[in-house]
C-alpha cells in the first residue's frame, strides 16, 4: 500500500483529490497522513516520490482568489526525461502548477509538476468561481478558461497528469498494478422538442409559421408545420420528423450496442427557452414507455432557471420520477443535463445532489467541444461552496453537435474537417480508456449530412 504524506492544510480538498486519483482513476490502495511539510510524498518500501504542492500553497494566501490562479502563458515540460512510453497527446505538456522537470537522486524521485493541485483545480472547476466572465445565458466563457488560453482544451490534461504520475510510480515500483479502464461511447439526446412544434402552445406554433414564411420563404413548409401541429393535437406522431428521429436514434444505436440517454424537461418557466410539452401529455407518456421498453435510459433535462434554484430542481426531478413510476418504468440511476448547459459551480452541483440525481453530464462549453474538466472519465464532484465531496458524479460532455456545426459557434458546417474534428475527440477518449460522451439533439437530424455524421460517431 502506498503511504502518502501531505501538508496539514486544505484537508478536505486533499482527501478528495487523493481518493479520485488513487482509487477512482488508478485503482491503487493508499493511506494518507498530514504533516509539517511543503511537498506531497509517496512512499512504498524504501523509495519515495515527491511531488510539488504549488496550488494549495497559493491558496493559503487566498482561497478562490485571483492570486491562486495559474499564470498564462504556462511553462512547458518535455516529459521524455521521465519516460518515452507515457500515454500522452503530446510528450510536451503544459504545467498548470509547479515547475517543469523530474529529478532522480538515489532512492528518491521528485516531480516539479504539481499533479494533485492541478487536477483538483480542473475537476472542481475552481476557475469558474474565480473568473466572473459570462455569456448572455450566464455561462462561463470558454475564452476565459485557462484550457483555451493555454491551448490545451483539445487534450485531457487531467488524464495526462494521471499518466505522468503512474509513469513515475511504475518507474519506482514496477510490481504495482493499476486497474484497466474500458473506453465507452456514451450517447445522449436532450429532448427539447419531441415533436416539430409545440402542440400546447399557440405562441410557438405562430412563431414556427412566421419562421417558415418569412425566414425560409416557404408556404409549403408553413403548411407542413400546420398539418403536423394538427396531427400532434390528435396524438398522431406517425409523420412527425422530430418524433421519428428519436426512433431512428434508438435504431442506429441498438445496431452497434449503445444504450442512449434521453433527457426530458419537466417544467416550463421560461416562455421561449423551456419546453412546450408536459409530463401529462399522452404522447410524452407513450414516448417514455417506448424508450424504456427498448432498454434505453430516461433522464432529467433540468429547465432553464434550475441551475441556481435548488427547490425547482427537486420539483422537476420528483415529477419525472412520479411520471416514470405511474408508467411502471424502473431505473437503477437517474442522470441528466442542465438545459442550455447552464452551470453555477457554487450552486448547481449541490442542487442536483439534493434532488437525488446520480450523475450530471453538463460540463462542456456550448461554443467549443473538448475537455472542459480536463478528463474523459466520470468522477465524483466536489462542492467548492460546502468544501466537501458530493455523491453526484460528473460525466463530462465532450462533443455537442451544434458546437461544431452551427454558425453561431465554430461554424464548420457539414465539412469533412468538422467530422474529422469530432472523430479526433473520440480517438483521444479511446486512447485514455475514457468515455466519448456525445450529445446530438433529435431536432438536429433533419438532413442526410446529420445522419451520416451521427452514424460515424456512434459506431464502436
C-alpha positions as CSV (number, residue, x, y, z in Angstrom):
1,X,0.0,0.0,0.0
2,X,1.3,3.4,-0.9
3,X,1.8,5.8,2.0
4,X,1.0,9.5,1.3
5,X,2.3,12.3,3.4
6,X,1.0,15.8,2.6
7,X,0.9,19.3,4.2
8,X,-1.5,19.8,7.1
9,X,-3.9,22.3,5.3
10,X,-6.9,22.0,3.0
11,X,-7.5,18.6,4.4
12,X,-11.0,18.0,2.8
13,X,-9.7,19.0,-0.6
14,X,-6.6,16.8,-0.3
15,X,-8.6,13.8,0.9
16,X,-11.0,14.2,-2.1
17,X,-8.3,14.5,-4.8
18,X,-6.2,11.7,-3.4
19,X,-9.3,9.4,-3.5
20,X,-10.2,10.4,-7.0
21,X,-6.6,9.9,-8.4
22,X,-5.7,6.7,-6.5
23,X,-9.0,4.9,-6.1
24,X,-11.1,6.2,-9.0
25,X,-8.5,6.6,-11.7
26,X,-5.7,4.3,-10.8
27,X,-7.3,1.7,-8.6
28,X,-4.5,1.8,-6.0
29,X,-4.9,1.5,-2.3
30,X,-3.2,4.1,-0.1
31,X,-3.0,5.6,3.4
32,X,-2.6,9.3,4.0
33,X,-1.3,11.4,6.8
34,X,-0.9,15.2,7.2
35,X,2.4,16.6,8.4
36,X,4.5,19.8,8.6
37,X,5.8,19.6,5.1
38,X,5.7,21.6,1.9
39,X,5.5,18.7,-0.6
40,X,3.4,15.6,-1.2
41,X,5.4,12.5,-0.8
42,X,4.5,8.9,-1.8
43,X,6.4,6.1,-0.2
44,X,6.5,2.4,-0.9
45,X,9.2,0.3,0.7
46,X,12.4,2.4,1.0
47,X,11.7,4.6,-2.0
48,X,10.0,8.0,-2.1
49,X,8.3,10.0,-4.8
50,X,8.0,13.7,-4.0
51,X,5.5,16.0,-5.8
52,X,5.4,19.8,-5.7
53,X,2.5,21.4,-3.8
54,X,2.2,24.7,-5.6
55,X,-1.6,25.1,-5.9
56,X,-2.6,24.7,-2.3
57,X,0.4,26.8,-1.2
58,X,-1.0,29.6,-3.3
59,X,-4.5,29.0,-1.9
60,X,-3.1,29.7,1.6
61,X,-2.9,33.4,0.6
62,X,-6.4,33.5,-0.7
63,X,-8.9,30.7,-1.3
64,X,-10.9,31.3,-4.5
65,X,-8.8,34.4,-5.1
66,X,-7.2,35.6,-8.3
67,X,-3.8,35.2,-6.8
68,X,-4.3,31.4,-6.7
69,X,-4.9,31.2,-10.5
70,X,-2.2,29.8,-12.9
71,X,-0.1,32.3,-14.8
72,X,-0.6,32.2,-18.6
73,X,1.4,31.5,-20.7
74,X,2.2,28.3,-18.9
75,X,5.6,26.7,-18.7
76,X,6.0,23.6,-20.9
77,X,7.7,20.3,-19.9
78,X,9.1,17.7,-22.2
79,X,8.1,14.5,-20.3
80,X,10.5,12.3,-22.2
81,X,13.0,12.9,-19.4
82,X,10.7,10.7,-17.3
83,X,9.9,8.1,-20.0
84,X,9.3,7.7,-23.7
85,X,6.2,5.5,-23.4
86,X,3.9,7.7,-21.3
87,X,0.3,7.8,-22.8
88,X,0.0,11.5,-23.7
89,X,-1.4,13.5,-26.6
90,X,2.0,15.1,-26.9
91,X,5.2,14.5,-24.8
92,X,5.5,18.3,-24.3
93,X,2.8,19.2,-21.8
94,X,1.7,22.5,-20.2
95,X,2.4,22.9,-16.5
96,X,-0.6,24.3,-14.6
97,X,1.1,24.5,-11.2
98,X,4.6,23.7,-10.1
99,X,7.7,23.6,-12.3
100,X,8.8,21.5,-15.3
101,X,11.2,18.7,-14.6
102,X,11.9,15.4,-13.0
103,X,14.9,14.8,-10.7
104,X,16.1,11.4,-9.5
105,X,18.6,11.1,-6.7
106,X,19.3,7.8,-5.0
107,X,16.1,6.3,-3.7
108,X,14.0,9.5,-4.3
109,X,12.3,10.9,-7.3
110,X,11.0,14.5,-7.4
111,X,8.3,15.8,-9.8
112,X,8.2,19.5,-10.2
113,X,4.7,19.3,-11.7
114,X,2.0,19.8,-9.0
115,X,-0.2,16.9,-10.1
116,X,-2.6,16.8,-7.2
117,X,-3.3,20.5,-7.0
118,X,-3.6,20.9,-10.8
119,X,-6.1,18.0,-11.0
120,X,-8.2,19.5,-8.2
121,X,-8.2,22.8,-10.0
122,X,-9.6,21.2,-13.2
123,X,-12.1,18.8,-11.7
124,X,-13.6,21.2,-9.2
125,X,-13.9,23.9,-11.8
126,X,-12.2,26.3,-9.4
127,X,-11.5,28.9,-12.1
128,X,-15.3,29.2,-12.9
129,X,-15.8,30.6,-9.4
130,X,-12.8,33.0,-9.6
131,X,-13.4,34.3,-13.1
132,X,-16.6,36.5,-13.5
133,X,-16.9,36.3,-17.3
134,X,-20.2,35.0,-18.5
135,X,-22.2,35.0,-21.8
136,X,-25.9,36.0,-22.2
137,X,-27.0,32.7,-20.7
138,X,-24.8,33.3,-17.6
139,X,-22.4,30.5,-18.8
140,X,-18.7,30.6,-18.2
141,X,-16.9,31.8,-21.3
142,X,-14.6,29.2,-22.9
143,X,-12.4,32.1,-24.0
144,X,-11.8,32.9,-20.3
145,X,-10.8,29.3,-19.4
146,X,-7.1,28.5,-18.8
147,X,-7.5,25.5,-21.1
148,X,-8.4,27.7,-24.0
149,X,-5.9,30.5,-23.2
150,X,-3.1,28.0,-22.7
151,X,-4.2,25.9,-25.7
152,X,-5.0,22.6,-24.1
153,X,-8.8,22.5,-24.4
154,X,-8.3,19.7,-27.0
155,X,-6.3,17.4,-24.7
156,X,-7.5,15.7,-21.5
157,X,-4.8,17.2,-19.3
158,X,-6.1,15.6,-16.1
159,X,-5.8,12.2,-17.7
160,X,-2.3,13.0,-19.0
161,X,-1.2,14.2,-15.5
162,X,-2.5,10.8,-14.1
163,X,-0.4,9.0,-16.7
164,X,2.6,11.0,-15.7
165,X,2.1,10.1,-12.1
166,X,1.6,6.5,-13.0
167,X,4.8,6.6,-15.1
168,X,6.8,7.8,-12.0
169,X,5.1,5.3,-9.7
170,X,5.8,2.4,-12.2
171,X,9.4,3.5,-12.6
172,X,10.0,3.4,-8.8
173,X,7.7,0.4,-8.0
174,X,7.3,-1.8,-11.1
175,X,5.5,-4.5,-9.2
176,X,2.4,-2.3,-8.6
177,X,-0.5,-2.7,-10.9
178,X,-3.2,-0.2,-11.9
179,X,-6.8,-1.1,-12.8
180,X,-7.6,-1.4,-16.5
181,X,-10.2,1.1,-17.7
182,X,-12.5,0.3,-20.7
183,X,-13.4,3.0,-23.1
184,X,-17.1,3.7,-23.6
185,X,-19.3,5.6,-26.1
186,X,-22.0,7.4,-24.1
187,X,-24.7,8.8,-26.4
188,X,-27.3,11.2,-25.2
189,X,-30.2,13.3,-26.6
190,X,-31.6,16.4,-25.0
191,X,-35.3,16.2,-25.9
192,X,-36.0,19.9,-26.2
193,X,-38.5,19.3,-29.0
194,X,-40.1,15.8,-29.0
195,X,-42.2,16.9,-32.0
196,X,-41.8,19.5,-34.6
197,X,-43.8,22.3,-32.9
198,X,-45.5,22.9,-29.6
199,X,-48.9,21.2,-29.6
200,X,-49.8,23.0,-26.4
201,X,-48.6,26.5,-27.4
202,X,-50.3,28.7,-30.0
203,X,-47.5,31.2,-29.5
204,X,-44.8,28.7,-30.5
205,X,-46.9,27.5,-33.5
206,X,-47.3,31.1,-34.7
207,X,-43.6,31.6,-34.3
208,X,-42.8,28.5,-36.3
209,X,-45.2,29.6,-39.1
210,X,-43.7,33.1,-39.2
211,X,-40.2,31.5,-39.5
212,X,-41.3,29.2,-42.3
213,X,-42.9,32.0,-44.3
214,X,-40.5,34.9,-43.8
215,X,-37.2,33.3,-43.0
216,X,-37.4,30.2,-45.1
217,X,-39.8,31.9,-47.6
218,X,-41.8,28.6,-48.0
219,X,-45.5,28.4,-47.8
220,X,-45.1,24.6,-48.2
221,X,-43.1,24.4,-45.0
222,X,-45.7,26.5,-43.2
223,X,-48.5,24.2,-44.4
224,X,-46.4,21.2,-43.3
225,X,-45.9,22.7,-39.9
226,X,-49.6,23.5,-39.5
227,X,-50.6,19.9,-40.6
228,X,-48.1,18.4,-38.2
229,X,-49.4,20.5,-35.4
230,X,-53.0,19.3,-36.1
231,X,-51.8,15.7,-36.1
232,X,-49.9,16.2,-32.8
233,X,-53.1,17.6,-31.2
234,X,-54.7,14.3,-32.1
235,X,-51.7,12.3,-30.8
236,X,-50.8,11.2,-34.3
237,X,-47.0,11.4,-34.4
238,X,-46.5,8.9,-37.2
239,X,-45.3,11.6,-39.7
240,X,-43.6,13.9,-37.3
241,X,-39.9,14.2,-38.1
242,X,-38.6,15.0,-34.6
243,X,-40.5,12.1,-33.0
244,X,-39.4,9.8,-35.8
245,X,-35.8,10.9,-35.2
246,X,-36.0,9.5,-31.7
247,X,-36.9,6.1,-33.1
248,X,-34.1,6.5,-35.6
249,X,-31.6,7.3,-32.8
250,X,-32.6,4.1,-31.0
251,X,-32.4,2.0,-34.1
252,X,-28.9,3.2,-35.1
253,X,-27.5,2.7,-31.6
254,X,-29.1,-0.7,-31.0
255,X,-27.3,-2.0,-34.1
256,X,-24.0,-1.1,-32.6
257,X,-24.8,-2.0,-28.9
258,X,-25.1,1.5,-27.5
259,X,-27.7,2.5,-24.8
260,X,-28.9,6.1,-25.3
261,X,-29.8,8.5,-22.6
262,X,-32.8,10.7,-23.4
263,X,-33.1,13.8,-21.1
264,X,-36.6,15.3,-20.7
265,X,-37.6,18.8,-19.5
266,X,-40.5,18.6,-17.0
267,X,-41.3,22.2,-16.4
268,X,-41.7,25.4,-18.4
269,X,-40.7,28.6,-16.5
270,X,-39.1,30.5,-19.4
271,X,-41.6,31.3,-22.2
272,X,-39.2,30.6,-25.1
273,X,-36.3,28.7,-23.6
274,X,-38.1,25.8,-22.0
275,X,-40.2,23.0,-23.4
276,X,-43.6,23.1,-25.0
277,X,-44.7,19.7,-23.7
278,X,-45.7,18.4,-20.2
279,X,-45.3,15.1,-18.4
280,X,-49.1,14.6,-18.6
281,X,-49.2,14.6,-22.5
282,X,-50.3,11.2,-23.7
283,X,-47.7,11.4,-26.5
284,X,-44.9,12.0,-24.0
285,X,-46.1,9.1,-21.8
286,X,-46.1,6.8,-24.8
287,X,-42.6,8.0,-25.8
288,X,-41.2,7.4,-22.3
289,X,-42.6,3.9,-22.3
290,X,-41.2,3.2,-25.8
291,X,-37.7,4.3,-24.7
292,X,-37.8,2.2,-21.5
293,X,-39.2,-0.9,-23.3
294,X,-36.3,-0.8,-25.8
295,X,-33.8,-0.7,-23.0
296,X,-32.7,2.9,-23.2
297,X,-32.3,5.5,-20.4
298,X,-34.6,8.3,-19.3
299,X,-33.1,11.3,-17.5
300,X,-33.8,14.9,-16.4
301,X,-33.0,17.9,-18.6
302,X,-33.4,20.5,-15.8
303,X,-35.1,23.6,-17.1
304,X,-33.5,27.0,-17.8
305,X,-33.6,28.5,-14.4
306,X,-32.8,25.5,-12.2
307,X,-29.1,25.9,-12.3
308,X,-29.4,28.3,-9.4
309,X,-32.7,27.1,-7.9
310,X,-32.5,24.1,-5.6
311,X,-36.2,23.8,-4.9
312,X,-37.2,23.9,-8.5
313,X,-34.6,21.3,-9.3
314,X,-36.1,19.0,-6.7
315,X,-39.6,19.6,-8.0
316,X,-38.6,18.7,-11.6
317,X,-36.7,15.6,-10.7
318,X,-39.6,14.4,-8.5
319,X,-42.1,15.0,-11.3
320,X,-40.1,12.9,-13.7
321,X,-39.8,10.1,-11.1
322,X,-43.6,10.2,-10.4
323,X,-44.3,10.1,-14.2
324,X,-42.0,7.1,-14.7
325,X,-43.5,5.3,-11.7
326,X,-47.0,5.9,-13.0
327,X,-46.0,4.2,-16.2
328,X,-44.3,1.3,-14.5
329,X,-40.8,2.4,-15.6
330,X,-37.9,1.5,-13.2
331,X,-34.3,2.6,-13.5
332,X,-31.4,2.0,-11.1
333,X,-30.0,5.5,-11.6
334,X,-31.3,8.9,-12.7
335,X,-28.9,11.2,-14.6
336,X,-29.3,14.4,-16.5
337,X,-28.0,17.5,-18.1
338,X,-28.8,21.2,-17.5
339,X,-30.8,23.0,-20.2
340,X,-28.5,25.3,-22.2
341,X,-25.6,23.8,-20.2
342,X,-26.2,26.5,-17.6
343,X,-23.9,25.9,-14.6
344,X,-23.1,27.7,-11.4
345,X,-20.3,25.8,-9.7
346,X,-21.2,27.0,-6.2
347,X,-24.8,26.1,-6.5
348,X,-25.7,23.7,-9.3
349,X,-23.8,20.5,-8.2
350,X,-25.4,20.6,-4.7
351,X,-28.8,21.3,-6.3
352,X,-28.6,18.1,-8.3
353,X,-27.3,16.1,-5.4
354,X,-30.2,17.3,-3.2
355,X,-32.6,16.3,-6.0
356,X,-31.2,12.8,-5.9
357,X,-29.6,13.0,-9.3
358,X,-26.9,10.3,-9.6
359,X,-24.9,11.9,-12.4
360,X,-24.7,15.0,-14.5
361,X,-23.4,15.5,-18.0
362,X,-23.4,19.2,-18.5
363,X,-19.8,20.2,-18.3
364,X,-18.8,21.1,-21.9
365,X,-18.6,24.6,-23.4
366,X,-21.6,25.2,-25.7
367,X,-19.4,27.0,-28.3
368,X,-16.4,24.6,-28.3
369,X,-16.1,20.8,-27.9
370,X,-13.3,19.5,-25.8
371,X,-12.2,18.7,-22.3
372,X,-13.6,21.5,-20.1
373,X,-12.9,19.4,-16.9
374,X,-9.6,18.1,-18.4
375,X,-10.8,14.5,-18.4
376,X,-12.8,12.0,-20.4
377,X,-13.5,9.9,-17.3
378,X,-16.5,10.0,-15.0
379,X,-15.7,11.3,-11.5
380,X,-17.3,12.3,-8.2
381,X,-17.8,16.1,-7.9
382,X,-16.7,18.5,-5.2
383,X,-18.6,21.3,-3.7
384,X,-16.5,24.4,-3.5
385,X,-19.2,26.2,-1.5
386,X,-19.6,23.5,1.1
387,X,-16.0,22.3,1.0
388,X,-16.9,18.6,0.7
389,X,-17.1,15.8,-1.9
390,X,-20.5,15.1,-3.4
391,X,-22.3,11.8,-4.2
392,X,-23.1,13.4,-7.6
393,X,-20.9,12.2,-10.4
394,X,-19.9,14.1,-13.5
395,X,-19.8,12.5,-16.9
396,X,-18.1,15.3,-18.8
397,X,-19.7,16.1,-22.2
398,X,-17.0,16.0,-24.9
399,X,-18.9,16.9,-28.1
400,X,-22.3,18.6,-28.8
401,X,-23.2,18.6,-32.5
402,X,-24.1,22.3,-32.7
403,X,-20.8,23.3,-31.1
404,X,-19.0,22.3,-34.2
405,X,-21.7,22.6,-36.9
406,X,-23.7,25.7,-36.0
407,X,-22.8,29.1,-37.4
408,X,-23.2,30.8,-34.0
409,X,-20.4,28.6,-32.7
410,X,-17.5,27.1,-34.6
411,X,-19.5,27.2,-37.9
412,X,-17.7,24.3,-39.5
413,X,-20.9,23.0,-41.1
414,X,-21.0,19.5,-42.5
415,X,-17.5,19.6,-43.8
416,X,-15.0,16.7,-43.8
417,X,-13.0,18.8,-41.4
418,X,-15.9,19.0,-39.0
419,X,-16.4,15.3,-38.9
420,X,-12.7,14.7,-38.5
421,X,-12.6,17.0,-35.6
422,X,-15.4,15.2,-33.8
423,X,-13.7,11.8,-34.6
424,X,-10.4,13.1,-33.2
425,X,-12.0,13.6,-29.7
426,X,-13.4,10.0,-30.0
427,X,-9.9,8.7,-30.7
428,X,-8.4,10.6,-27.8
429,X,-11.0,9.3,-25.4
430,X,-10.4,5.8,-26.6
431,X,-6.6,6.2,-26.1
432,X,-7.1,7.0,-22.5
433,X,-9.7,4.3,-21.8
434,X,-12.2,7.1,-21.3
435,X,-15.8,8.0,-22.3
436,X,-16.6,9.6,-25.6
437,X,-19.7,11.5,-24.4
438,X,-21.8,12.7,-27.4
439,X,-24.9,14.9,-27.4
440,X,-26.9,15.0,-30.5
441,X,-30.4,16.5,-30.5
442,X,-33.3,14.7,-32.2
443,X,-34.3,18.1,-33.7
444,X,-30.8,18.3,-35.3
445,X,-31.2,15.2,-37.5
446,X,-33.1,16.8,-40.4
447,X,-30.6,16.1,-43.2
448,X,-28.7,13.2,-44.5
449,X,-25.5,15.0,-43.5
450,X,-26.6,14.9,-39.9
451,X,-27.4,11.2,-40.1
452,X,-24.1,10.4,-41.8
453,X,-22.1,12.3,-39.1
454,X,-24.1,10.7,-36.3
455,X,-23.8,7.2,-37.6
456,X,-20.0,7.6,-37.9
457,X,-19.6,8.9,-34.4
458,X,-21.7,6.3,-32.5
459,X,-20.1,3.4,-34.3
460,X,-17.9,1.3,-32.0
